[in-house]
Amino acid sequence: MNKKSLDDLVVAMGKRLQAEYIEGAIPYLREREPELWAHLEALDREESLESLLAYERLFFEGLRRYISYLEAGRQAA
């Protein structure tokens, strides 16, 4: 795979991630993970590298929970 193909693949994966998961994850987190969402909001108000890194880790944990929720729904169907 050449560099251009790899770059195109990464861009496509990012667009898919955003379209399929991130846009749905935010409402999910607000509704079903209110403590996690409140922690994210608190971290968002802080201005430090540590809070930014903690926000990123926590958001990806929330995203993982959302994807697990989607998978459970698909398996039940």
N, CA, C and O atoms as a CHARMM CRD file, in Angstrom:
* protein
*
  308
    1    1 MET  N      0.85000  -1.17300   0.00000 PROA 1      0.00000
    2    1 MET  CA     0.00000   0.00000   0.00000 PROA 1      0.00000
    3    1 MET  C      0.89400   1.23400   0.00000 PROA 1      0.00000
    4    1 MET  O      1.79700   1.35500   0.82800 PROA 1      0.00000
    5    2 ASN  N      0.64300   2.13600  -0.91900 PROA 2      0.00000
    6    2 ASN  CA     1.48400   3.33100  -0.97500 PROA 2      0.00000
    7    2 ASN  C      0.98800   4.39400   0.00500 PROA 2      0.00000
    8    2 ASN  O     -0.08700   4.26000   0.58900 PROA 2      0.00000
    9    3 LYS  N      1.77400   5.43800   0.17600 PROA 3      0.00000
   10    3 LYS  CA     1.47800   6.49900   1.14900 PROA 3      0.00000
   11    3 LYS  C      0.13600   7.15500   0.87700 PROA 3      0.00000
   12    3 LYS  O     -0.62700   7.40900   1.81000 PROA 3      0.00000
   13    4 LYS  N     -0.16600   7.43600  -0.39600 PROA 4      0.00000
   14    4 LYS  CA    -1.43200   8.08900  -0.74400 PROA 4      0.00000
   15    4 LYS  C     -2.61000   7.20200  -0.37200 PROA 4      0.00000
   16    4 LYS  O     -3.59600   7.68500   0.18600 PROA 4      0.00000
   17    5 SER  N     -2.52100   5.91100  -0.67200 PROA 5      0.00000
   18    5 SER  CA    -3.60500   4.98600  -0.34200 PROA 5      0.00000
   19    5 SER  C     -3.81500   4.90600   1.16900 PROA 5      0.00000
   20    5 SER  O     -4.95000   4.86900   1.64300 PROA 5      0.00000
   21    6 LEU  N     -2.72100   4.87900   1.91400 PROA 6      0.00000
   22    6 LEU  CA    -2.82300   4.82300   3.36600 PROA 6      0.00000
   23    6 LEU  C     -3.45800   6.10200   3.90600 PROA 6      0.00000
   24    6 LEU  O     -4.32100   6.04400   4.78200 PROA 6      0.00000
   25    7 ASP  N     -3.04000   7.24900   3.39100 PROA 7      0.00000
   26    7 ASP  CA    -3.63100   8.52200   3.80800 PROA 7      0.00000
   27    7 ASP  C     -5.12700   8.54400   3.51300 PROA 7      0.00000
   28    7 ASP  O     -5.92200   8.96600   4.35300 PROA 7      0.00000
   29    8 ASP  N     -5.50800   8.09000   2.32400 PROA 8      0.00000
   30    8 ASP  CA    -6.92300   8.04900   1.95300 PROA 8      0.00000
   31    8 ASP  C     -7.71000   7.12500   2.87600 PROA 8      0.00000
   32    8 ASP  O     -8.83800   7.43500   3.25800 PROA 8      0.00000
   33    9 LEU  N     -7.11600   5.99700   3.23000 PROA 9      0.00000
   34    9 LEU  CA    -7.76600   5.04700   4.12900 PROA 9      0.00000
   35    9 LEU  C     -7.97600   5.65800   5.51200 PROA 9      0.00000
   36    9 LEU  O     -9.05000   5.51300   6.09800 PROA 9      0.00000
   37   10 VAL  N     -6.96800   6.33200   6.03000 PROA 10     0.00000
   38   10 VAL  CA    -7.07200   6.96100   7.34400 PROA 10     0.00000
   39   10 VAL  C     -8.15300   8.03700   7.33500 PROA 10     0.00000
   40   10 VAL  O     -8.93800   8.12800   8.27900 PROA 10     0.00000
   41   11 VAL  N     -8.20500   8.84700   6.28800 PROA 11     0.00000
   42   11 VAL  CA    -9.23100   9.88400   6.17400 PROA 11     0.00000
   43   11 VAL  C    -10.61600   9.25100   6.11800 PROA 11     0.00000
   44   11 VAL  O    -11.53600   9.71200   6.79300 PROA 11     0.00000
   45   12 ALA  N    -10.76900   8.20900   5.32600 PROA 12     0.00000
   46   12 ALA  CA   -12.06400   7.53200   5.21200 PROA 12     0.00000
   47   12 ALA  C    -12.49100   6.92900   6.54900 PROA 12     0.00000
   48   12 ALA  O    -13.66300   7.00300   6.91800 PROA 12     0.00000
   49   13 MET  N    -11.55000   6.33800   7.26900 PROA 13     0.00000
   50   13 MET  CA   -11.87200   5.75500   8.57300 PROA 13     0.00000
   51   13 MET  C    -12.28600   6.84300   9.56200 PROA 13     0.00000
   52   13 MET  O    -13.21600   6.64900  10.34500 PROA 13     0.00000
   53   14 GLY  N    -11.60700   7.97000   9.52800 PROA 14     0.00000
   54   14 GLY  CA   -11.96300   9.08300  10.40400 PROA 14     0.00000
   55   14 GLY  C    -13.35100   9.61000  10.11700 PROA 14     0.00000
   56   14 GLY  O    -14.11100   9.90800  11.03800 PROA 14     0.00000
   57   15 LYS  N    -13.68800   9.72700   8.83600 PROA 15     0.00000
   58   15 LYS  CA   -15.02600  10.19100   8.46400 PROA 15     0.00000
   59   15 LYS  C    -16.08800   9.20000   8.91100 PROA 15     0.00000
   60   15 LYS  O    -17.15000   9.59600   9.39100 PROA 15     0.00000
   61   16 ARG  N    -15.80200   7.90900   8.75400 PROA 16     0.00000
   62   16 ARG  CA   -16.76000   6.88400   9.18200 PROA 16     0.00000
   63   16 ARG  C    -16.92900   6.91300  10.69700 PROA 16     0.00000
   64   16 ARG  O    -18.04600   6.83500  11.20700 PROA 16     0.00000
   65   17 LEU  N    -15.81300   7.02500  11.40900 PROA 17     0.00000
   66   17 LEU  CA   -15.87000   7.09700  12.86500 PROA 17     0.00000
   67   17 LEU  C    -16.73000   8.27000  13.30600 PROA 17     0.00000
   68   17 LEU  O    -17.57000   8.13100  14.19500 PROA 17     0.00000
   69   18 GLN  N    -16.52200   9.42000  12.68800 PROA 18     0.00000
   70   18 GLN  CA   -17.29500  10.59800  13.05900 PROA 18     0.00000
   71   18 GLN  C    -18.76100  10.42500  12.70600 PROA 18     0.00000
   72   18 GLN  O    -19.62900  10.71700  13.52900 PROA 18     0.00000
   73   19 ALA  N    -19.05200   9.96100  11.50900 PROA 19     0.00000
   74   19 ALA  CA   -20.43700   9.84300  11.05300 PROA 19     0.00000
   75   19 ALA  C    -21.20700   8.78200  11.82800 PROA 19     0.00000
   76   19 ALA  O    -22.36200   9.00000  12.19400 PROA 19     0.00000
   77   20 GLU  N    -20.58200   7.64100  12.08100 PROA 20     0.00000
   78   20 GLU  CA   -21.30700   6.52700  12.68400 PROA 20     0.00000
   79   20 GLU  C    -21.27300   6.51600  14.20000 PROA 20     0.00000
   80   20 GLU  O    -22.21700   6.03900  14.83000 PROA 20     0.00000
   81   21 TYR  N    -20.22900   7.01900  14.78900 PROA 21     0.00000
   82   21 TYR  CA   -20.08700   6.84300  16.22400 PROA 21     0.00000
   83   21 TYR  C    -20.07400   8.13700  17.02000 PROA 21     0.00000
   84   21 TYR  O    -20.84400   8.27400  17.97000 PROA 21     0.00000
   85   22 ILE  N    -19.24300   9.06800  16.66900 PROA 22     0.00000
   86   22 ILE  CA   -19.08600  10.24700  17.51600 PROA 22     0.00000
   87   22 ILE  C    -20.37100  11.05400  17.59100 PROA 22     0.00000
   88   22 ILE  O    -20.74800  11.50600  18.67200 PROA 22     0.00000
   89   23 GLU  N    -21.05400  11.24700  16.46200 PROA 23     0.00000
   90   23 GLU  CA   -22.29000  12.02800  16.49000 PROA 23     0.00000
   91   23 GLU  C    -23.35800  11.35900  17.34300 PROA 23     0.00000
   92   23 GLU  O    -24.16700  12.05100  17.96100 PROA 23     0.00000
   93   24 GLY  N    -23.38200  10.03600  17.39000 PROA 24     0.00000
   94   24 GLY  CA   -24.33600   9.32500  18.23100 PROA 24     0.00000
   95   24 GLY  C    -23.87400   9.18700  19.66500 PROA 24     0.00000
   96   24 GLY  O    -24.69200   9.05100  20.57400 PROA 24     0.00000
   97   25 ALA  N    -22.57200   9.22100  19.87400 PROA 25     0.00000
   98   25 ALA  CA   -22.03100   9.02000  21.21800 PROA 25     0.00000
   99   25 ALA  C    -22.38800  10.16600  22.15400 PROA 25     0.00000
  100   25 ALA  O    -22.65300   9.93300  23.33400 PROA 25     0.00000
  101   26 ILE  N    -22.39900  11.37600  21.66400 PROA 26     0.00000
  102   26 ILE  CA   -22.65600  12.51900  22.54100 PROA 26     0.00000
  103   26 ILE  C    -24.05600  12.44800  23.14500 PROA 26     0.00000
  104   26 ILE  O    -24.18400  12.57500  24.36300 PROA 26     0.00000
  105   27 PRO  N    -25.11500  12.25100  22.34900 PROA 27     0.00000
  106   27 PRO  CA   -26.44000  12.09600  22.97700 PROA 27     0.00000
  107   27 PRO  C    -26.51000  10.87900  23.91000 PROA 27     0.00000
  108   27 PRO  O    -27.15200  10.93000  24.95900 PROA 27     0.00000
  109   28 TYR  N    -25.84800   9.79500  23.52000 PROA 28     0.00000
  110   28 TYR  CA   -25.81900   8.59900  24.36900 PROA 28     0.00000
  111   28 TYR  C    -25.18100   8.92500  25.71700 PROA 28     0.00000
  112   28 TYR  O    -25.72200   8.57100  26.76500 PROA 28     0.00000
  113   29 LEU  N    -24.04300   9.59300  25.69100 PROA 29     0.00000
  114   29 LEU  CA   -23.35100   9.92000  26.93500 PROA 29     0.00000
  115   29 LEU  C    -24.19500  10.83900  27.80900 PROA 29     0.00000
  116   29 LEU  O    -24.25100  10.65400  29.02500 PROA 29     0.00000
  117   30 ARG  N    -24.84100  11.81000  27.21700 PROA 30     0.00000
  118   30 ARG  CA   -25.68900  12.72700  27.99300 PROA 30     0.00000
  119   30 ARG  C    -26.82900  11.98200  28.67500 PROA 30     0.00000
  120   30 ARG  O    -27.14500  12.24300  29.83600 PROA 30     0.00000
  121   31 GLU  N    -27.44100  11.05600  27.94900 PROA 31     0.00000
  122   31 GLU  CA   -28.62500  10.36500  28.45300 PROA 31     0.00000
  123   31 GLU  C    -28.29100   9.17300  29.34800 PROA 31     0.00000
  124   31 GLU  O    -28.89000   9.01400  30.41100 PROA 31     0.00000
  125   32 ARG  N    -27.35300   8.34500  28.93400 PROA 32     0.00000
  126   32 ARG  CA   -27.12100   7.07100  29.61900 PROA 32     0.00000
  127   32 ARG  C    -25.87300   7.04300  30.49400 PROA 32     0.00000
  128   32 ARG  O    -25.70300   6.12600  31.29800 PROA 32     0.00000
  129   33 GLU  N    -25.01300   8.01800  30.35100 PROA 33     0.00000
  130   33 GLU  CA   -23.77400   8.08000  31.14400 PROA 33     0.00000
  131   33 GLU  C    -23.61300   9.49600  31.71700 PROA 33     0.00000
  132   33 GLU  O    -22.61200  10.16200  31.45300 PROA 33     0.00000
  133   34 PRO  N    -24.60500   9.95600  32.50700 PROA 34     0.00000
  134   34 PRO  CA   -24.56700  11.35800  32.95700 PROA 34     0.00000
  135   34 PRO  C    -23.35000  11.70500  33.81900 PROA 34     0.00000
  136   34 PRO  O    -22.85200  12.82900  33.74800 PROA 34     0.00000
  137   35 GLU  N    -22.86500  10.76800  34.62700 PROA 35     0.00000
  138   35 GLU  CA   -21.68200  11.06400  35.44600 PROA 35     0.00000
  139   35 GLU  C    -20.44600  11.24200  34.57500 PROA 35     0.00000
  140   35 GLU  O    -19.65100  12.15700  34.79100 PROA 35     0.00000
  141   36 LEU  N    -20.29100  10.37000  33.59700 PROA 36     0.00000
  142   36 LEU  CA   -19.16400  10.48100  32.67200 PROA 36     0.00000
  143   36 LEU  C    -19.26300  11.79700  31.89900 PROA 36     0.00000
  144   36 LEU  O    -18.26300  12.49200  31.72100 PROA 36     0.00000
  145   37 TRP  N    -20.46400  12.13400  31.44400 PROA 37     0.00000
  146   37 TRP  CA   -20.66300  13.38000  30.69200 PROA 37     0.00000
  147   37 TRP  C    -20.33700  14.59700  31.55900 PROA 37     0.00000
  148   37 TRP  O    -19.69300  15.53700  31.09400 PROA 37     0.00000
  149   38 ALA  N    -20.77900  14.57900  32.81300 PROA 38     0.00000
  150   38 ALA  CA   -20.49300  15.70000  33.71400 PROA 38     0.00000
  151   38 ALA  C    -18.98300  15.84300  33.93300 PROA 38     0.00000
  152   38 ALA  O    -18.46300  16.95800  33.98900 PROA 38     0.00000
  153   39 HSD  N    -18.29500  14.72400  34.05400 PROA 39     0.00000
  154   39 HSD  CA   -16.83600  14.76800  34.22100 PROA 39     0.00000
  155   39 HSD  C    -16.17600  15.34300  32.96800 PROA 39     0.00000
  156   39 HSD  O    -15.24000  16.13700  33.06600 PROA 39     0.00000
  157   40 LEU  N    -16.66500  14.94300  31.78900 PROA 40     0.00000
  158   40 LEU  CA   -16.13900  15.50700  30.53700 PROA 40     0.00000
  159   40 LEU  C    -16.34900  17.01700  30.48900 PROA 40     0.00000
  160   40 LEU  O    -15.44800  17.76300  30.10700 PROA 40     0.00000
  161   41 GLU  N    -17.54100  17.46300  30.87500 PROA 41     0.00000
  162   41 GLU  CA   -17.82000  18.90200  30.86000 PROA 41     0.00000
  163   41 GLU  C    -16.89600  19.65300  31.81700 PROA 41     0.00000
  164   41 GLU  O    -16.41300  20.73900  31.49700 PROA 41     0.00000
  165   42 ALA  N    -16.65500  19.07200  32.98600 PROA 42     0.00000
  166   42 ALA  CA   -15.75500  19.71600  33.95300 PROA 42     0.00000
  167   42 ALA  C    -14.33200  19.79600  33.39800 PROA 42     0.00000
  168   42 ALA  O    -13.67000  20.82700  33.52200 PROA 42     0.00000
  169   43 LEU  N    -13.87000  18.71400  32.79200 PROA 43     0.00000
  170   43 LEU  CA   -12.52700  18.71500  32.20100 PROA 43     0.00000
  171   43 LEU  C    -12.42100  19.71400  31.05600 PROA 43     0.00000
  172   43 LEU  O    -11.36800  20.31600  30.84500 PROA 43     0.00000
  173   44 ASP  N    -13.50900  19.88900  30.32100 PROA 44     0.00000
  174   44 ASP  CA   -13.50500  20.81100  29.18600 PROA 44     0.00000
  175   44 ASP  C    -13.30300  22.25700  29.63500 PROA 44     0.00000
  176   44 ASP  O    -12.78800  23.07900  28.87800 PROA 44     0.00000
  177   45 ARG  N    -13.70500  22.56200  30.85700 PROA 45     0.00000
  178   45 ARG  CA   -13.56100  23.93500  31.36700 PROA 45     0.00000
  179   45 ARG  C    -12.14900  24.21900  31.88800 PROA 45     0.00000
  180   45 ARG  O    -11.77200  25.37600  32.07400 PROA 45     0.00000
  181   46 GLU  N    -11.38000  23.16600  32.11800 PROA 46     0.00000
  182   46 GLU  CA   -10.01500  23.34400  32.61900 PROA 46     0.00000
  183   46 GLU  C     -9.06700  23.61300  31.45400 PROA 46     0.00000
  184   46 GLU  O     -9.29400  23.16600  30.33000 PROA 46     0.00000
  185   47 GLU  N     -8.01700  24.34100  31.74500 PROA 47     0.00000
  186   47 GLU  CA    -7.05300  24.67800  30.69900 PROA 47     0.00000
  187   47 GLU  C     -5.66000  24.19200  31.09000 PROA 47     0.00000
  188   47 GLU  O     -4.81100  24.96600  31.53100 PROA 47     0.00000
  189   48 SER  N     -5.45500  22.89900  30.91600 PROA 48     0.00000
  190   48 SER  CA    -4.12800  22.34000  31.17100 PROA 48     0.00000
  191   48 SER  C     -3.94400  21.12900  30.27200 PROA 48     0.00000
  192   48 SER  O     -4.91000  20.53600  29.79300 PROA 48     0.00000
  193   49 LEU  N     -2.71000  20.78200  30.05700 PROA 49     0.00000
  194   49 LEU  CA    -2.40900  19.60500  29.24600 PROA 49     0.00000
  195   49 LEU  C     -2.94600  18.34700  29.92200 PROA 49     0.00000
  196   49 LEU  O     -3.45400  17.44600  29.25500 PROA 49     0.00000
  197   50 GLU  N     -2.83400  18.29200  31.24100 PROA 50     0.00000
  198   50 GLU  CA    -3.32200  17.12600  31.97700 PROA 50     0.00000
  199   50 GLU  C     -4.82500  16.95100  31.79600 PROA 50     0.00000
  200   50 GLU  O     -5.30100  15.83500  31.58800 PROA 50     0.00000
  201   51 SER  N     -5.57400  18.05000  31.87400 PROA 51     0.00000
  202   51 SER  CA    -7.02700  17.93800  31.71000 PROA 51     0.00000
  203   51 SER  C     -7.38500  17.57400  30.27400 PROA 51     0.00000
  204   51 SER  O     -8.35000  16.84500  30.04400 PROA 51     0.00000
  205   52 LEU  N     -6.63000  18.06700  29.31900 PROA 52     0.00000
  206   52 LEU  CA    -6.87000  17.70500  27.92100 PROA 52     0.00000
  207   52 LEU  C     -6.64400  16.21100  27.70400 PROA 52     0.00000
  208   52 LEU  O     -7.44200  15.54800  27.04200 PROA 52     0.00000
  209   53 LEU  N     -5.56500  15.68800  28.25800 PROA 53     0.00000
  210   53 LEU  CA    -5.28200  14.25200  28.13000 PROA 53     0.00000
  211   53 LEU  C     -6.32400  13.41400  28.86700 PROA 53     0.00000
  212   53 LEU  O     -6.74100  12.36700  28.37300 PROA 53     0.00000
  213   54 ALA  N     -6.74300  13.86900  30.04100 PROA 54     0.00000
  214   54 ALA  CA    -7.78000  13.15100  30.79100 PROA 54     0.00000
  215   54 ALA  C     -9.09500  13.17800  30.02300 PROA 54     0.00000
  216   54 ALA  O     -9.81700  12.18200  29.99000 PROA 54     0.00000
  217   55 TYR  N     -9.41100  14.32000  29.40500 PROA 55     0.00000
  218   55 TYR  CA   -10.62600  14.43600  28.59900 PROA 55     0.00000
  219   55 TYR  C    -10.58700  13.43200  27.44800 PROA 55     0.00000
  220   55 TYR  O    -11.56600  12.73200  27.19000 PROA 55     0.00000
  221   56 GLU  N     -9.46300  13.37200  26.77000 PROA 56     0.00000
  222   56 GLU  CA    -9.33200  12.45900  25.63700 PROA 56     0.00000
  223   56 GLU  C     -9.52200  11.01100  26.07700 PROA 56     0.00000
  224   56 GLU  O    -10.26200  10.26000  25.44200 PROA 56     0.00000
  225   57 ARG  N     -8.86500  10.62100  27.15000 PROA 57     0.00000
  226   57 ARG  CA    -9.00800   9.24700  27.65200 PROA 57     0.00000
  227   57 ARG  C    -10.45100   8.95300  28.04700 PROA 57     0.00000
  228   57 ARG  O    -10.98700   7.89700  27.70800 PROA 57     0.00000
  229   58 LEU  N    -11.07400   9.87400  28.75500 PROA 58     0.00000
  230   58 LEU  CA   -12.44300   9.66500  29.21400 PROA 58     0.00000
  231   58 LEU  C    -13.41900   9.64600  28.04400 PROA 58     0.00000
  232   58 LEU  O    -14.36200   8.85500  28.04000 PROA 58     0.00000
  233   59 PHE  N    -13.20400  10.50800  27.05100 PROA 59     0.00000
  234   59 PHE  CA   -14.09000  10.50200  25.88900 PROA 59     0.00000
  235   59 PHE  C    -13.99500   9.17200  25.15500 PROA 59     0.00000
  236   59 PHE  O    -15.01400   8.62200  24.73700 PROA 59     0.00000
  237   60 PHE  N    -12.79100   8.65500  24.99600 PROA 60     0.00000
  238   60 PHE  CA   -12.64900   7.36900  24.31300 PROA 60     0.00000
  239   60 PHE  C    -13.24200   6.22800  25.13400 PROA 60     0.00000
  240   60 PHE  O    -13.72700   5.24800  24.56800 PROA 60     0.00000
  241   61 GLU  N    -13.21100   6.34100  26.44900 PROA 61     0.00000
  242   61 GLU  CA   -13.90000   5.35200  27.28800 PROA 61     0.00000
  243   61 GLU  C    -15.41100   5.43800  27.04100 PROA 61     0.00000
  244   61 GLU  O    -16.08200   4.41300  26.91900 PROA 61     0.00000
  245   62 GLY  N    -15.93500   6.65300  26.97000 PROA 62     0.00000
  246   62 GLY  CA   -17.35600   6.82300  26.66500 PROA 62     0.00000
  247   62 GLY  C    -17.69700   6.30400  25.28400 PROA 62     0.00000
  248   62 GLY  O    -18.75300   5.70000  25.09100 PROA 62     0.00000
  249   63 LEU  N    -16.83200   6.52700  24.33500 PROA 63     0.00000
  250   63 LEU  CA   -17.03800   6.02300  22.97600 PROA 63     0.00000
  251   63 LEU  C    -17.03000   4.49800  22.97200 PROA 63     0.00000
  252   63 LEU  O    -17.82500   3.87200  22.27000 PROA 63     0.00000
  253   64 ARG  N    -16.14000   3.90400  23.74800 PROA 64     0.00000
  254   64 ARG  CA   -16.10500   2.44300  23.86000 PROA 64     0.00000
  255   64 ARG  C    -17.41600   1.91400  24.44400 PROA 64     0.00000
  256   64 ARG  O    -17.94500   0.90600  23.97600 PROA 64     0.00000
  257   65 ARG  N    -17.93300   2.59200  25.45900 PROA 65     0.00000
  258   65 ARG  CA   -19.20700   2.17800  26.05500 PROA 65     0.00000
  259   65 ARG  C    -20.34300   2.30100  25.04600 PROA 65     0.00000
  260   65 ARG  O    -21.21300   1.43300  24.97100 PROA 65     0.00000
  261   66 TYR  N    -20.33200   3.37200  24.28000 PROA 66     0.00000
  262   66 TYR  CA   -21.36800   3.57500  23.26200 PROA 66     0.00000
  263   66 TYR  C    -21.31100   2.47800  22.20600 PROA 66     0.00000
  264   66 TYR  O    -22.34900   1.94800  21.81200 PROA 66     0.00000
  265   67 ILE  N    -20.12800   2.13500  21.75100 PROA 67     0.00000
  266   67 ILE  CA   -19.98800   1.08000  20.74100 PROA 67     0.00000
  267   67 ILE  C    -20.44200  -0.26000  21.31600 PROA 67     0.00000
  268   67 ILE  O    -21.07100  -1.04900  20.61100 PROA 67     0.00000
  269   68 SER  N    -20.13500  -0.52600  22.57700 PROA 68     0.00000
  270   68 SER  CA   -20.60800  -1.75500  23.22500 PROA 68     0.00000
  271   68 SER  C    -22.13000  -1.77400  23.28600 PROA 68     0.00000
  272   68 SER  O    -22.75300  -2.81300  23.07100 PROA 68     0.00000
  273   69 TYR  N    -22.72200  -0.62800  23.57800 PROA 69     0.00000
  274   69 TYR  CA   -24.18200  -0.49400  23.60500 PROA 69     0.00000
  275   69 TYR  C    -24.76800  -0.79300  22.22400 PROA 69     0.00000
  276   69 TYR  O    -25.76800  -1.50300  22.11300 PROA 69     0.00000
  277   70 LEU  N    -24.14900  -0.25300  21.17700 PROA 70     0.00000
  278   70 LEU  CA   -24.62400  -0.51600  19.81200 PROA 70     0.00000
  279   70 LEU  C    -24.50300  -1.99300  19.46600 PROA 70     0.00000
  280   70 LEU  O    -25.41600  -2.57600  18.88200 PROA 70     0.00000
  281   71 GLU  N    -23.37900  -2.59600  19.82500 PROA 71     0.00000
  282   71 GLU  CA   -23.16100  -4.01500  19.53800 PROA 71     0.00000
  283   71 GLU  C    -24.18400  -4.88400  20.26100 PROA 71     0.00000
  284   71 GLU  O    -24.69300  -5.84700  19.68800 PROA 71     0.00000
  285   72 ALA  N    -24.48800  -4.55700  21.50100 PROA 72     0.00000
  286   72 ALA  CA   -25.48400  -5.32600  22.25500 PROA 72     0.00000
  287   72 ALA  C    -26.84500  -5.22600  21.57700 PROA 72     0.00000
  288   72 ALA  O    -27.58500  -6.20700  21.51300 PROA 72     0.00000
  289   73 GLY  N    -27.17400  -4.04000  21.07300 PROA 73     0.00000
  290   73 GLY  CA   -28.43300  -3.86900  20.35100 PROA 73     0.00000
  291   73 GLY  C    -28.46900  -4.66300  19.06200 PROA 73     0.00000
  292   73 GLY  O    -29.50500  -5.22500  18.70600 PROA 73     0.00000
  293   74 ARG  N    -27.36000  -4.71600  18.36600 PROA 74     0.00000
  294   74 ARG  CA   -27.29400  -5.48000  17.11500 PROA 74     0.00000
  295   74 ARG  C    -27.40700  -6.97400  17.38100 PROA 74     0.00000
  296   74 ARG  O    -28.05800  -7.69400  16.62400 PROA 74     0.00000
  297   75 GLN  N    -26.78000  -7.43800  18.44700 PROA 75     0.00000
  298   75 GLN  CA   -26.83500  -8.86200  18.77400 PROA 75     0.00000
  299   75 GLN  C    -28.22500  -9.27400  19.23400 PROA 75     0.00000
  300   75 GLN  O    -28.64400 -10.40900  19.00600 PROA 75     0.00000
  301   76 ALA  N    -28.94000  -8.36400  19.87700 PROA 76     0.00000
  302   76 ALA  CA   -30.29100  -8.66700  20.34300 PROA 76     0.00000
  303   76 ALA  C    -31.29200  -8.70200  19.19500 PROA 76     0.00000
  304   76 ALA  O    -32.34400  -9.33300  19.30000 PROA 76     0.00000
  305   77 ALA  N    -30.96300  -8.02800  18.10400 PROA 77     0.00000
  306   77 ALA  CA   -31.89200  -7.95000  16.96100 PROA 77     0.00000
  307   77 ALA  C    -31.90700  -9.21400  16.13900 PROA 77     0.00000
  308   77 ALA  O    -32.63500  -9.29900  15.15000 PROA 77     0.00000
